[in-house]
Amino acid sequence: MRAKREYRNRERTEVAVLDELVDRADDGMTVFELRAAVEVDIDELEDALSTLKEDDLIDVESGSETVIKPAERVVPDEPADEDDEQSLGEWLRERIPF
């Protein structure tokens, strides 16, 4: 599943993090799981997480293990079809690095 469209106009790593978190919205993910799923270096992931936290798009739950979940407003009400047509903007964002 993908994050809502209104949250997709962000840096590529931020969008990738949101998409991964939306897929696991109930359980959340650890930083290590996110790093493996998004496949970026730790500094880039840390920057993305920091920005997403500042914008209140993720929730961080600390306990025996720190778990990151998407904010409720980021998760679509109904699952989006992964085969949906990409908008021109999404296509360009994937091909032109920020």
KAMO-V817788 format. One record per residue. RES is the residue in one letter. PSI is psi as a letter, one per 40 degrees, with the letter a starting at -180 (none if undefined). Layout:
RES_PSI ; RES_PSI
//
This chain:
M_i ; R_i ; A_i ; K_i ; R_d ; E_e ; Y_e ; R_e ; N_g ; R_i ; E_i ; R_d ; T_d ; E_d ; V_d ; A_d ; V_d ; L_d ; D_d ; E_d ; L_d ; V_d ; D_d ; R_f ; A_d ; D_d ; D_d ; G_a ; M_i ; T_i ; V_d ; F_d ; E_d ; L_d ; R_d ; A_d ; A_d ; V_d ; E_f ; V_i ; D_i ; I_d ; D_d ; E_d ; L_d ; E_d ; D_d ; A_d ; L_d ; S_d ; T_d ; L_d ; K_d ; E_d ; D_e ; D_f ; L_e ; I_i ; D_h ; V_h ; E_h ; S_h ; G_b ; S_d ; E_h ; T_h ; V_h ; I_h ; K_i ; P_i ; A_i ; E_d ; R_e ; V_d ; V_h ; P_i ; D_d ; E_i ; P_h ; A_i ; D_h ; E_d ; D_e ; D_i ; E_h ; Q_i ; S_i ; L_d ; G_d ; E_d ; W_d ; L_d ; R_d ; E_d ; R_e ; I_h ; P_i ; F_none
//
